[in-house]
Amino acid sequence: MVAGIGIDTVDVVAFRKRLDDRLVEELFLPAEIEYCYSQVRHWENFAARFAAKEAAFKALGAGLSSGLRFKDVEIVKCSESGSISINLHGKALSVKNRRKIDKFFVSISHTNVNAISIVIAEGKSV
């Protein structure tokens, strides 16, 4: 059963202007940072992962005002298939367990102008 859906879009140009070391450290976990910086246009990858984190918050039905933090949501790219998955930590993991969410379906896409992500949460509760 679908327990939640979230979608988010990010203006890559505006996001790139704000992207500095402090923001990267605030929003992303070490593995996410390593992956993004390994890409030629790393700012597009950071923007896409930020969109995915926002979409995950929406799918969970919780966000910053509920105590979640951006580092509670980790966006992971499978090196073999290229598929994207989510690992939750801290408060986000607690929300997932409380809402009886079993898994997430994630899609992200980006260009040099826009990044977008959709997250669908599947579980036993609505």
N, C-alpha and C positions, 0 to 999 in steps of 0.2 A: 504494500500500500504506500502511496506517496504521502510522506509526512511533512514535506516542505519543498518549496522551489525558490531559488534565488537567482537573480540575474544582475549583472553590473557592467557598466561600460566606463572606460577611462580615456580621457583625452591625453594621448601619449605626449604631444608637444608640451602641454601645460605640466604634466607629470615630470617630464624630463627637466624642466626648468627648476622644479622644486627638489629634484633628486640629488642629495648630497650624502656624505658618509653618515651623518647623524640620522637622517631619515631612513637610510638603508638599515642601520643597526636597530632602529626602533620598530620597523615593520617586518623584517625578515630574519629567518633562522640561518645559521651558518651554511647548511647544505643548499638552501635556496640562493644565498649570496654567491656561493661558489659556482653554482650552475649558471646563474645569470651573467656573472662576469666572464664566464667561459664563452659566451656568445658575442658575436661581432657587434650587434646593436643591443647591448645589455639593457638599456633603458626600456626597450619594448618588452623584454621578458619580465623585468620588474613590474611594469605597468600591468601586464597580463596576470601576473601572480597577485598583484594587489586587487585587481578586479575579481579574481577567484576567491580571495579571502573575504571580500565584501559579499559576494554571492553566497558563500558558505554561511556567513552570519545570517543572511536573510533566510536561507534554507533551514537553519537551526531555529529561527524565530527569536534570536537574541543578538545583542551587539555590545558595543562599548558601554552603553548605559546599563547593561546587565552584568558588567564586570569582565566581559571578554576582552582579550587583547589580540592584536594582529599576530603575535608569535604563538598564540594558542592554535592557529590554523597553519599547517605546513602543506605546501603544494609540492608534490613529488612527481617527477617525470620518469617513467620506466625507460631505462636505457635500451632495452630490447625492442619493445613494441611502440614506444613513443607515447603511450597512453598516460593520462594525468590522473593522479589519485590524491586523496586528502588524508593526512594524519592529524589527529586532534590531540591537544595537550591541555592541561589545566582546566579552567572553567568550561571551555568548549567541549572537552571530553565529558565533563559532568552533565552538561546540557544534553549531549547526545545520548548518554546513558539514561538520564531521567525521561527523555522523550522516546526511549526505546527505538532509536534509529539504528538500523543494522548496517547500512552502507550508503555510499554517495556515488552519484554519477556526475562526472565533471567534464566540461568541455571549455577550452580557452582558445582564443584566436586573437591575432594582432597584426596590425599593419604599422607603417610609420606614423599614422595619424590616430588610430583608435585601437583599443584593446577591449575585448569583451569576454565574459565568462558566464556560464550557466551552471548551476549546481542543483541537482535533484537529490533529496534525502528520501530514503526508503526505510520503512519500519512499521512497527505495530501500532503506533499512536498517530494521531493527527495534530 
